[in-house]
């Protein structure tokens, strides 16, 4: 039983705006598969079980392979990601760990070589959104029971 605040009930208009922004970012035009890889990767870094459970399920439904999902923790060494995906994952790693990794010029240059200016903003917003959801889920012990949990 979760004894923490129910953010859906207590969040009010501010939470609704956050949720609506999440939905808008999802419709930005970036590839669904890319967005799911980014969400999984940020959730790995942040240790968010709820988001890992949700987004690995969503990735599978979108046709993502088990191999690519499992190898995200070692994406830099795994040969199964495109250069565009690698640029997005590098940007995700750095922005998710911005306090220690910052956003160095070589990482940005790689991003800029695969994403238009508009896509860079869309991707950065997507990274910010999943990091926010990770913090909400970890902080308030959120989980989606429809995805199933087993001991």
C-alpha positions in Angstrom: 0.0 0.0 0.0 1.3 3.4 -0.9 1.1 5.8 2.0 2.4 8.8 0.1 0.4 11.6 -1.5 -1.6 10.7 -4.6 -0.3 13.3 -7.0 -3.2 12.7 -9.4 -5.7 13.7 -6.8 -3.7 16.4 -5.0 -1.9 17.9 -8.0 -4.6 20.2 -9.1 -4.3 22.5 -12.2 -0.5 22.6 -12.0 -0.2 18.8 -12.2 -2.8 18.8 -15.1 -0.6 21.3 -16.9 2.5 19.1 -16.3 0.5 16.0 -17.6 -0.7 17.9 -20.7 2.8 19.1 -21.5 3.9 15.4 -21.3 1.3 14.5 -23.8 2.3 17.4 -26.1 6.0 16.4 -26.0 5.0 12.9 -26.9 3.3 14.2 -30.1 6.3 16.4 -31.1 7.1 14.4 -34.1 10.2 12.5 -32.9 10.1 8.7 -33.5 8.2 6.7 -30.9 11.0 4.2 -30.7 13.6 6.9 -30.1 11.4 8.5 -27.3 11.0 5.1 -25.6 14.7 4.4 -25.7 15.4 7.8 -24.1 12.7 7.3 -21.5 14.2 3.9 -20.6 17.7 5.2 -20.5 16.9 8.2 -18.2 14.8 5.9 -16.0 17.8 3.5 -15.7 20.0 6.3 -14.6 17.4 7.6 -12.1 16.5 4.1 -10.8 12.8 4.5 -11.4 11.2 1.1 -11.4 7.8 2.4 -12.4 9.0 4.2 -15.4 11.3 1.3 -16.4 8.4 -1.1 -16.2 6.1 1.2 -18.1 8.5 2.3 -20.9 10.0 -1.2 -21.6 6.4 -2.4 -22.0 5.6 0.6 -24.3 8.8 0.0 -26.3 7.8 -3.7 -26.8 4.3 -2.7 -28.0 6.0 -0.2 -30.4 8.0 -3.1 -31.9 11.3 -2.6 -30.0 13.4 -5.7 -29.6 14.3 -7.3 -26.3 18.0 -7.1 -27.3 17.9 -3.3 -27.8 16.0 -2.8 -24.5 18.4 -5.0 -22.5 21.5 -3.4 -24.0 20.5 0.2 -23.2 22.6 0.1 -20.0 25.7 -0.4 -22.2 24.5 1.5 -25.3 28.0 3.0 -25.9 29.4 -0.5 -26.6 26.4 -2.1 -28.2 26.4 -2.1 -32.0 22.6 -2.2 -32.4 21.8 1.5 -32.2 21.8 4.0 -35.0 24.1 7.1 -35.0 20.9 9.2 -34.4 19.9 7.0 -31.4 23.5 7.2 -30.0 23.4 11.0 -30.2 20.1 11.0 -28.4 21.3 8.6 -25.8 24.5 10.6 -25.2 22.5 13.7 -24.8 20.1 11.9 -22.4 23.0 10.6 -20.3 24.5 14.1 -20.0 21.3 16.0 -19.3 20.1 13.4 -16.8 23.4 13.7 -14.9 23.9 17.3 -15.7 25.3 18.1 -12.2 28.3 16.0 -12.9 28.4 15.5 -16.7 27.3 18.9 -17.9 26.6 19.2 -21.7 30.0 19.3 -23.3 30.6 20.6 -26.8 31.4 17.2 -28.4 28.2 15.7 -27.1 26.2 18.7 -28.4 28.0 18.5 -31.7 27.0 14.9 -32.1 23.4 15.8 -31.3 23.4 18.7 -33.8 24.8 16.4 -36.5 21.7 14.2 -36.3 18.9 16.5 -35.1 17.5 19.7 -36.5 17.3 22.7 -34.1 13.6 22.0 -33.6 14.3 18.3 -32.9 17.0 19.2 -30.4 14.5 21.2 -28.4 11.9 18.5 -28.7 14.4 15.9 -27.5 15.6 18.1 -24.7 12.0 18.6 -23.6 11.4 14.9 -23.7 14.4 14.3 -21.5 13.3 16.9 -19.1 9.8 15.4 -19.0 11.0 11.8 -18.3 13.4 13.1 -15.6 10.5 14.9 -14.0 8.3 11.8 -14.1 11.1 9.8 -12.6 11.4 12.2 -9.7 7.6 12.1 -9.2 7.4 8.3 -9.4 10.4 7.8 -7.0 9.3 10.5 -4.6 5.7 9.5 -4.4 6.1 5.7 -4.9 4.0 5.7 -8.1 3.4 2.5 -9.9 1.1 1.4 -12.7 -0.6 -1.8 -11.4 -1.9 -2.6 -15.0 1.6 -3.4 -16.0 1.9 -6.0 -13.2 4.4 -6.4 -10.4 5.7 -9.7 -9.2 7.9 -10.6 -6.2 
